[in-house]
Amino acid sequence: MRDRRQMIRIVLVAVTCVSLLACAPRPATEAAESAAVAQAPYPTLLPFESLTPPPPPPPGLVAGLLAEGAALTAAATVQRSQP
């Protein structure tokens, strides 16, 4: 019984601490911005065609993933066949 009361006290203290942290003031990031930042135009986006393609996957990665997928499919088939 005593251990349960102690555990309840610990939980209540932890909840109180977390609740007080949620009320902590946030840093004022808006005050650090100048008026020029607020008036700046939105940056232009690059056309999709000008983006570079991703690099090719490392050698053996695709074959390894396909083999792992086949092994998982076989394992799933075995599990489904069992009653």
N, C-alpha and C positions, 0 to 999 in steps of 0.2 A: 504494500500500500504506500509506503514511504517513497519507494523508487518511482512509483507512478506520479505522485505529487511533484517530485523533483523534476521528472521529465516534462510535466505540464508547465512548470515554472520556466524551464529552459526554453520550451517552445514559445511561451508567451513573451519572454525576453527577446528571442530571435525575431518574432513577428513585429514586436515594437520597434526594434532597431531597424528592420527593413522598412517599416512604415515611416519612420523618421527620415531615413535616407531618401525616400521618395519626395519628401517635402523640401529637400535641400535646394538652394537657388541654383539656377542654371547659369553658365557663363553667358555674358551678353555679347553674342557674336554680331548682332545687328549693329551695335554701337561701333564695332571695329570697321564696318564697311563705310566707304566714303560715298558721297552722292554720285560720283562718276560710275560706281558699280551699279547702282540702281538704274541709271540712265543708259547704260551700255546696251547695244543691240545684242540680240541672241546670236551666237556664232553660227555661221553657215555650216550646213552638213555636207559631208563629202558625198559625191554620187556613188551609188552602189558599185558601179562598174570600175571605179578607180581604186577600190579596196583590194588589197593583196589577198590572194587565196591562202588558206591555212597551209602549213607545211605538211608534207606527207607523214603518215604514221611511221614509227620506227619499224625496221624489218622484223618480221616474225610476230608483230603484235596482232595483226588481223587474223593470221592463221591460228594463233593461240586463243583468241577470243572465240573464233568459230568452233574450235575443238572443245572449249569449255562449254559453249552453248549446246553443242551436240551431246556432251556428257550429261549436262543438266536435263536435257530433254529425255535422254534415255533413262535417267534416274527417275524422272517424273512418270514415265511410262510404266516402269517397274512398280512404283508405288501405287499407281492407279489400278494396276492389275491385281494387287493384293486385296483380300476382303477386309 
